[in-house]
Amino acid sequence: MAGTPKSNPSANGRDLSRRDFLVNSAAATAATAAATASLMSTGNYAFAAGGDTMRIGIIGCGGRGSGAVANACESSPGVELVAMADLFPDHLENKKKAFAQALGDKFKVTDDHCFTGFDAYKKLLATDCNYVILATPPGYRPLHLRAAVEAGKNVFFEKPVAVDGPGVRSVIESGELARAKGLSLVTGTQRRHQPPYLEAMKRIHDGMIGDVVGGQIYWNGGGLWMFPREAGWSDSEWQHRNWYYFTWLCGDHIVEQHVHNIDVMNWVMNGPPVRAIGMGGRQVRTDPAYGHIYDHFACEFEFANGARFQSMCRHHDKTPGNVSERIVGTKGRSHTVDGNRYAITPYSGEAWNYKGPTPNPYVVEHADNIAAIRAGKPMNEARRIAESTCTAILGREACYTGQDLTFDQVLNCKTVLMPPNTSFEASIAVPPVAMPGKTQLERAWNG
């Protein structure tokens, strides 16, 4: 885990462009919709078809990794947890006890299948697990995804999938390698597996609100956890235990969290924007204990057809929360209701409100993946989540630099944010807080 994998921009050496992303987007969306529709047609969301046992290996035993394991075990019969890996022994031991109690006979982890340290992921991938969940900090996602695909594993990997351009390009390459190997890759953008979103998106793409001209997307919330630095923690250990507050590990919260809404925006538009401009800063969460990331962002994303979306995300306590999307078209608008349902209001004619079942999408995404694996029809969401991750990075860099940037500039940026040495013995300085007009898109790892 000492760095992100080296990556050529593409197989033939040319720069990647936004157009390259669009080639396979429609097929990937159709595959997800078909898988979820199959479950919807039977009314059975909790259990995909039986078949070969899914032997899960979890890499990254934090909160989201633990949730993903529980969701996968709930999703389908014939699923069991067989291996665990985490950087920290205390994390692994605590989650091992919790899993043993919560999963019952689906917990099959033995001591020789528990691994810790920076090479723990390699040891886990050498076991007989056939379904790997990747849930470490996003800075390591490209490295772990490449290793899992090379090891021949089907993968569920959490969003976002990179923190910089080289990482995005690596994920694209890993996705193509997985396609060649017949492996299934599903990512944690659960809205893509959520019936209210699927039904609304079908109507939007069928023209119910006319041509999309823009919209607004939000992830405005309060602060998150933080672990005060303890005596004996090196720079590296402190930053890894507080990974959310360092861009090289988390990507900043516009990437780590707001990517969900950004992914919905790209879904509406059938691909990523061409450019972005924005502003942001660090006004409320200023203590050095919170690393160097921003606490608020506001961006405008522009698409090739001229549509413009306003994006807003923040971590401010004691302020109103809002996690939603609003899509505006020439014939109507679409918006979220109660956080997980969609409504469409035409400017004339009858409104549509989703009234169908609302199964847990965190469970459905695993049911879709496992059903696809067992049917021999693997899903592959790598390119799609790579484009949404890159869009979020575009927004971050537009705010960090204060510049009007294009998607292609960020996609092909050569900056690797991960330090050259991440071991616990390494001295890793905290990068300065990004300063618009001073911070450059191409920069050294430490900002």
C-alpha positions in Angstrom: 0.0 0.0 0.0 2.9 2.3 -0.6 1.4 4.1 -3.6 -1.1 4.1 -6.4 -0.4 1.8 -9.3 1.3 3.4 -12.3 -1.1 3.9 -15.2 -0.9 4.8 -18.8 -3.7 7.2 -19.9 -4.9 4.5 -22.3 -3.8 1.4 -24.0 -2.5 3.2 -27.0 -0.9 6.0 -25.1 -3.2 8.9 -26.1 -4.9 11.1 -23.6 -8.3 10.0 -22.4 -11.2 12.3 -23.1 -14.8 12.7 -21.8 -15.9 11.1 -25.1 -14.0 7.9 -24.1 -16.2 7.6 -21.0 -19.4 7.8 -23.0 -18.8 4.8 -25.2 -19.7 2.2 -22.6 -22.0 4.2 -20.2 -25.2 3.2 -21.9 -24.4 -0.5 -21.8 -23.4 -0.3 -18.1 -26.6 1.5 -17.2 -28.7 -1.0 -19.1 -27.0 -3.9 -17.3 -27.7 -2.5 -13.9 -31.3 -1.7 -14.8 -31.8 -5.2 -16.1 -30.4 -6.8 -13.0 -32.6 -4.7 -10.7 -35.6 -5.1 -12.9 -35.2 -8.9 -12.7 -35.5 -8.7 -8.9 -38.4 -6.2 -9.2 -40.4 -8.5 -11.5 -40.4 -11.2 -8.8 -40.9 -8.8 -5.9 -37.9 -10.5 -4.3 -35.2 -8.0 -3.3 -33.7 -9.8 -0.3 -32.6 -12.9 -2.1 -30.9 -13.4 -5.4 -30.7 -16.8 -7.0 -28.8 -19.6 -5.3 -25.8 -21.3 -6.7 -22.1 -21.3 -5.9 -21.2 -20.1 -2.4 -20.0 -16.5 -2.3 -17.0 -16.5 0.0 -16.5 -12.9 1.0 -13.2 -11.3 1.8 -13.4 -7.8 3.3 -10.5 -5.3 2.9 -11.1 -2.4 5.2 -13.0 -3.2 8.4 -14.4 0.3 9.1 -18.0 1.4 9.3 -18.8 1.2 5.6 -16.9 -2.1 5.1 -18.8 -3.6 8.0 -22.1 -2.4 6.6 -21.3 -3.8 3.2 -20.5 -7.2 4.7 -23.8 -7.3 6.5 -25.7 -6.1 3.4 -24.0 -8.8 1.2 -24.9 -11.5 3.7 -28.5 -10.4 3.8 -28.8 -10.0 0.1 -28.6 -13.7 -1.0 -28.5 -17.3 0.2 -25.1 -19.1 0.0 -23.1 -16.1 1.2 -20.5 -16.3 4.0 -17.6 -14.2 5.3 -14.3 -16.1 5.1 -11.5 -13.6 5.3 -10.7 -10.1 6.8 -8.0 -7.6 6.2 -7.3 -4.2 7.8 -4.4 -1.9 8.3 -5.0 -1.8 12.1 -5.1 -4.9 14.4 -7.5 -3.3 16.8 -10.0 -2.5 14.0 -9.9 -6.1 12.8 -10.2 -7.6 16.2 -13.2 -5.4 17.1 -15.0 -6.2 13.9 -14.2 -9.9 14.1 -16.0 -10.1 17.4 -18.9 -8.0 16.0 -19.2 -10.1 12.9 -19.1 -13.4 14.8 -22.1 -12.3 16.8 -24.1 -10.6 14.0 -23.6 -13.0 11.1 -24.2 -16.3 12.9 -23.5 -19.3 10.7 -22.4 -17.0 7.9 -19.3 -16.1 9.8 -16.6 -18.5 8.7 -13.4 -16.5 9.5 -10.6 -18.4 11.1 -7.5 -16.9 12.6 -5.3 -17.8 9.7 -7.6 -15.8 7.4 -7.2 -12.5 9.4 -4.6 -10.1 8.1 -3.3 -6.8 9.2 -0.7 -4.2 8.0 0.0 -2.5 4.7 0.3 -5.9 2.8 -2.9 -7.4 4.4 -4.8 -7.0 1.1 -2.3 -9.2 -0.7 -2.6 -11.9 1.8 -6.4 -11.8 1.7 -6.4 -12.0 -2.1 -4.3 -15.1 -1.9 -7.1 -17.0 -0.1 -10.0 -18.8 -1.7 -12.5 -15.9 -1.4 -14.3 -15.2 -4.6 -16.2 -12.0 -3.7 -14.0 -9.2 -2.4 -15.4 -6.0 -0.7 -13.0 -3.0 -1.0 -13.7 -0.4 1.7 -10.4 1.1 2.7 -9.8 4.9 2.4 -10.4 5.9 -1.3 -6.7 6.8 -1.9 -6.0 3.1 -1.9 -8.9 2.0 -4.1 -7.0 2.0 -7.4 -4.2 -0.2 -6.0 -6.6 -2.6 -4.3 -8.9 -2.9 -7.3 -6.1 -3.7 -9.7 -4.7 -6.3 -7.3 -8.2 -7.9 -6.8 -8.8 -8.1 -10.6 -5.4 -9.5 -11.3 -6.1 -12.1 -8.6 -9.3 -13.1 -10.5 -11.8 -11.9 -7.8 -15.3 -10.5 -8.3 -15.5 -7.2 -6.6 -17.8 -4.9 -4.7 -15.9 -1.6 -4.3 -17.0 1.4 -2.4 -17.2 4.9 -3.8 -15.3 7.1 -4.6 -12.7 5.0 -6.5 -9.8 7.4 -6.6 -8.6 10.8 -5.4 -6.6 12.0 -8.5 -6.4 11.7 -12.3 -3.8 8.8 -12.3 -6.1 6.9 -9.9 -9.1 7.4 -12.2 -7.2 6.2 -15.2 -6.0 3.1 -13.3 -9.6 2.2 -12.4 -10.6 2.4 -16.0 -7.8 0.1 -17.0 -8.8 -2.4 -14.2 -12.3 -2.3 -15.4 -11.3 -3.3 -18.9 -9.1 -6.1 -17.5 -12.0 -7.3 -15.4 -14.2 -7.3 -18.5 -11.6 -9.4 -20.4 -11.5 -11.9 -17.5 -15.3 -12.1 -17.1 -15.3 -10.7 -13.5 -18.1 -8.7 -12.0 -17.5 -5.2 -10.6 -20.2 -3.3 -8.8 -19.7 -0.1 -6.8 -21.4 1.5 -3.9 -23.5 4.0 -5.8 -26.6 2.5 -4.4 -29.0 4.9 -6.1 -28.2 3.1 -9.4 -29.9 0.0 -7.8 -32.8 1.8 -6.1 -36.2 1.4 -7.7 -37.4 5.0 -7.2 -34.4 6.4 -8.9 -34.5 3.7 -11.7 -38.1 4.4 -12.4 -37.7 8.2 -12.4 -34.6 8.0 -14.5 -36.4 6.0 -17.1 -39.0 8.7 -17.4 -36.5 11.5 -17.6 -34.6 9.7 -20.3 -37.9 9.0 -22.1 -38.5 12.8 -22.2 -41.2 13.3 -19.5 -39.5 16.6 -18.5 -38.3 17.4 -22.0 -34.7 18.4 -22.6 -32.7 18.8 -19.4 -31.4 22.3 -19.1 -29.9 22.1 -15.6 -30.5 21.4 -11.9 -29.2 21.5 -8.4 -27.5 18.8 -6.4 -26.8 18.9 -2.6 -25.1 17.1 0.2 -25.3 19.6 3.1 -24.7 18.0 6.4 -23.0 18.3 9.8 -19.5 17.3 10.9 -18.2 13.7 11.2 -16.0 11.7 13.5 -12.5 12.7 14.4 -10.0 10.9 16.6 -7.6 13.2 18.6 -4.0 12.4 18.0 -2.6 10.0 20.7 0.9 9.9 22.1 3.0 7.5 20.0 1.0 7.9 16.8 3.3 8.7 13.9 2.3 11.2 11.2 1.2 8.3 9.1 -0.8 6.5 11.7 -2.6 9.7 12.8 -3.5 10.5 9.2 -4.6 6.9 8.4 -6.8 6.8 11.5 -8.3 10.2 10.5 -8.3 9.5 6.8 -11.3 11.7 6.1 -9.4 14.9 6.7 -6.6 14.4 4.2 -7.1 14.8 0.5 -4.6 12.1 -0.5 -6.6 9.5 1.5 -10.2 10.8 1.1 -10.3 13.1 -1.9 -12.0 15.8 0.3 -15.7 15.5 1.1 -16.9 16.7 -2.3 -15.3 13.5 -3.6 -15.9 11.1 -0.8 -19.5 12.0 0.0 -21.0 14.3 -2.6 -20.0 11.9 -5.4 -23.4 10.2 -4.8 -25.3 13.3 -6.0 -22.7 14.0 -8.7 -23.2 10.4 -10.0 -27.0 11.1 -10.2 -26.3 14.2 -12.2 -24.1 12.3 -14.6 -26.7 9.6 -14.8 -29.3 12.1 -15.9 -27.0 13.6 -18.5 -25.7 10.2 -19.7 -22.1 11.1 -19.0 -19.8 13.7 -17.3 -19.7 17.5 -17.8 -17.2 19.2 -19.9 -16.0 21.8 -17.4 -16.5 23.3 -13.9 -15.9 26.4 -11.9 -16.4 26.9 -8.2 -15.5 28.2 -4.8 -15.0 26.7 -1.4 -13.0 27.0 1.8 -12.4 26.1 5.4 -14.3 28.5 7.6 -16.0 26.4 10.4 -13.7 23.3 10.7 -10.4 25.1 11.1 -8.6 23.2 13.9 -5.5 21.4 12.6 -7.0 18.2 14.1 -9.2 18.2 11.0 -6.3 18.0 8.6 -6.4 20.3 5.6 -9.6 19.6 3.7 -12.4 22.2 3.0 -15.7 22.3 4.9 -17.8 23.8 2.1 -17.9 23.7 -1.7 -20.1 25.3 -4.3 -19.6 24.4 -8.0 -21.2 24.9 -11.4 -20.9 22.0 -13.8 -21.4 22.7 -17.5 -22.4 20.0 -20.0 -21.8 19.8 -23.7 -25.4 20.7 -24.5 -25.2 23.8 -22.4 -27.0 22.4 -19.4 -25.7 23.8 -16.1 -25.9 22.1 -12.7 -25.3 23.9 -9.4 -23.6 21.7 -6.8 -23.3 22.4 -3.1 -21.9 20.4 -0.2 -20.8 21.3 3.3 -19.9 20.0 6.8 -21.4 22.7 9.1 -23.0 21.7 12.4 -26.2 23.5 13.6 -27.2 24.3 10.0 -30.1 22.8 7.9 -29.2 19.5 6.1 -30.1 18.7 2.6 -29.2 15.6 0.5 -31.1 15.7 -2.7 -31.2 16.3 -6.4 -33.5 18.5 -8.5 -33.6 18.2 -12.3 -35.0 20.9 -14.5 -36.2 20.3 -18.1 -38.0 22.2 -20.8 -41.3 20.4 -20.0 -41.1 19.9 -16.2 -38.9 19.0 -13.3 -37.9 16.1 -11.2 -37.0 16.1 -7.5 -36.4 13.8 -4.5 -39.0 13.4 -1.9 -38.2 12.3 1.7 -34.7 11.5 0.6 -35.4 8.2 -1.2 -38.4 8.7 -3.5 -38.6 10.6 -6.7 -41.4 12.8 -8.1 -41.8 14.3 -11.6 -43.9 17.5 -12.1 -44.6 18.4 -15.7 -45.4 22.0 -16.4 -48.6 20.7 -17.9 -50.3 17.4 -17.4 -50.4 14.8 -14.6 -47.5 14.6 -12.0 -45.8 11.3 -11.3 -44.8 10.1 -7.9 -43.1 6.8 -7.2 -45.3 4.6 -5.1 -43.7 1.2 -5.5 -41.6 -0.9 -3.1 -38.5 0.7 -1.6 -36.1 -2.2 -0.6 -32.8 -1.3 1.0 -30.6 -0.3 -1.9 -27.4 -1.2 0.1 -28.7 -4.8 0.0 -30.0 -4.7 -3.6 -26.6 -3.7 -5.0 -25.1 -6.9 -3.6 -28.1 -9.0 -4.7 -27.7 -7.6 -8.2 -24.0 -8.3 -8.2 -24.3 -11.9 -6.8 -27.2 -12.7 -9.2 -25.1 -11.5 -12.1 -22.1 -13.6 -11.1 -24.2 -16.7 -10.6 -25.9 -16.2 -14.0 -22.6 -15.9 -15.7 -23.5 -12.3 -16.8 -21.0 -10.2 -14.9 -21.7 -6.5 -14.3 -19.0 -3.9 -14.8 -19.6 -0.4 -13.2 -15.9 0.6 -13.2 -15.9 3.2 -16.0 -19.2 4.7 -14.8 -18.0 5.3 -11.2 -14.6 6.4 -12.6 -16.3 9.2 -14.5 -18.4 10.3 -11.5 -15.3 10.2 -9.3 -13.4 12.3 -11.9 -16.3 14.8 -12.0 -16.1 15.2 -8.2 -12.3 15.7 -8.5 -13.0 18.3 -11.2 -15.2 20.2 -8.8 -12.6 20.0 -6.0 -9.8 21.2 -8.2 -11.9 24.0 -9.7 -12.4 25.2 -6.1 -8.9 24.5 -4.9 -7.3 26.4 -7.8 -10.0 29.0 -8.4 -9.7 28.2 -12.1 -12.3 27.2 -14.8 -11.1 23.7 -15.5 -12.2 21.0 -18.0 -13.0 17.4 -17.4 -10.2 16.3 -19.7 -7.6 18.5 -17.8 -8.4 16.7 -14.6 -8.7 13.3 -16.1 -5.2 13.6 -17.7 -3.6 15.4 -14.7 -0.3 13.8 -13.8 -0.4 14.7 -10.1 -0.3 11.7 -7.7 -1.6 12.9 -4.3 -0.4 9.9 -2.3 3.0 10.5 -0.5 5.9 8.4 -1.8 6.2 6.6 1.5 3.1 5.9 3.6 4.6 3.5 6.2 4.1 4.2 9.9 7.8 5.1 10.1 7.4 7.8 7.4 7.3 11.5 8.2 4.3 12.8 6.3 3.8 16.6 6.5 0.2 17.9 6.3 -0.3 19.7 3.0 -1.2 23.3 3.2 -4.9 24.2 2.9 -5.5 24.8 -0.8 -5.5 28.5 -1.8 -7.4 29.6 -4.9 -5.2 31.5 -7.2 -2.1 29.9 -5.7 -2.7 26.1 -5.7 -2.0 24.6 -9.1 -3.7 21.6 -10.7 -0.3 20.0 -11.4 1.5 19.9 -8.0 3.7 17.8 -5.8 2.1 15.2 -3.6 2.2 17.5 -0.6 0.3 20.3 -2.2 
